[in-house]
Amino acid sequence: YAVEPLRDGRSFSSRRVTALQDGRAIFTMSSSFHELEPGFDHSDPEPLDVPPPQECPSFIETIEERYGDAAIWHEWDALDVRYVGDSTPGGGMPDDPTRRARMRVWVKTTAALPDEISIHQAILAYLSDLTLLSVATLPHGVAFMSNQLQIASIDHVMW
């Protein structure tokens, strides 16, 4: 990896990271960082129309039912992901024509995490991509594992 510092301020910094393979760039990432400091903290209330995780099938059960058994599904074995529903017809979520691509899942790690914020942030970044592709294909009536598609998440943002 080649890491290029772009900015170093008192509170914010940014880096460009280029992954190299055989001397050629195969991936580029721009990242911004902010010094941890006190500030506003809030969250939305838990939705009332969502069943508790123990009443929901595991994500692997749901995906195997839809697409068949595959070793790739076990890439997520370190996570307990529970599928609540999605916005496909019969997917269990109320129809909302203004938001056609929606999915709800419960997620927790299967083991306790160390009390290090950087580990929690890394897990959250990983989770942010977990259902991104499957949700993006919902309004188009094509399964994200369809052989009609070559699909990848190449650009999404967390803040």
N, C-alpha and C positions, 0 to 999 in steps of 0.2 A: 504494500500500500504506500502511496505517496500522499503525504498530508501537507497541505499548503495553508499556512495561517493567512487569513484574509483581513481580519480585524481583531484587535485586542484593546478593548476599552475597560473602564472601571467596572461596569456591570455586564456588558455584552461582549461576546467574542464570536467569531465565525471561522469555519474551516472548510476547505474543499478537499475531499478525499477521493483519490483515484485508485481503483483496484487494477493492478497490472497482471497480465498473464502472458508469458513469453515476450515481455517487453511492450505489449500492446494494451491500451486501456480497454477494459471490459465493463467498467462501471464507474460512474462519477456521482458523488453525493455532496451536496452543500448542507452544512449543519450550522445552526446558530445555538449559542448557549447563553444562559443568563445566570449570574451569581445568585445563589439561594439567599433570599432575604424575606423578611416579613411582608405580608401583603394581604389582599382580599382573599378569602377562601369561601367557596360555596359549592353546593351541588343541587341538582334537581331532586325533588322527592321521588322515591321509588314508585313506579307506576302501580296503580292498584289493580289493574286488569291482567296482571302477569302471574301465572301460577308459580309456586315456590320451586326451587331447583330440583328437589327430590321427586317432584311429580312430572318432571320433564325428561324425555329420552336423552341419552348422551348424543353428542354431535356425531360420534363415530357410528352409533346405531342408526341415526337418521341418514347419514351419508351412505352407509352400506346398503340401506334399504333402497335408496334412490339410484345408486351407481354401482353397487356390487362391492364385494370384499376386495380390498387392495392394501398392500403393505404401506403405501404412502399415507393412509389415514392414521397410522400409528406414529407418525411424525409428531403428533400432538399428545402423546401419552403422558407427558409431564403436566398436562392441563386437564382439569375436569370441566369440560365444556358441555353445557346442557342446552339443547335446542328448544326454544320456546315457540317460535313460529316465524313465518315470513309473509310477504305481501302477495305471494302467488295465489291464484284461486284455490281455496281449500287449505291455504297455508296457516290459517288460524289467527290472522290479524284483520281487524276491520278495514274495509275498503276506504282508501283515501286517494282520490285521483290526483291530488296535488303532490303526493309523496309515494310514487309507485315502487321504489326500490327500498324495502325495509326488511330488516331481520332482527330478531331479538334472541340473545343468548345470555345465559348465566356463565360466568367463568371464574374459576379459582385454580390455584396450583394444587397439585396432588400432594405436595410436601411443603412443609413450612419454609419460608424464605428467611435468609438472614436479615437482620435489622439494618440494612444498608440501602440508602435511598437510590444509589446508582443501580443496584440489582433490581429494585422495584421499577425504576424507570426503563431499564432494558426489557423487562418482561412486558411492561405496558406497550412499548414500541413494537415488540414482536406481536402482541395481541392485536394491535391496531390493523394489522394486515391479515389476520386470521380469516375473516369472513368477507373481506373487501371484494374479492373477485366473484364469489357466489352471489353477493347482493347486487353487484353491478349488472349481472346478466338477467336478473329477475324480470324487468320490464320487457325483455326481448323474447321471452319464451324459449330460451336456449339454455341448457344446463352448462354450468361453467366447466364441466369435464367432457363436454361434447367434442367429438372428433371433427366437428365443423369449425372449431375455434383453435387458434393458438393464442393463449391468454397469459398475461403476466401483469403484475402490478409494478409499474416503473416510476410512478410519481404520485405520492400522497403526502399529506402534511399533518403534523401533530403540533399543537401549541398548548 
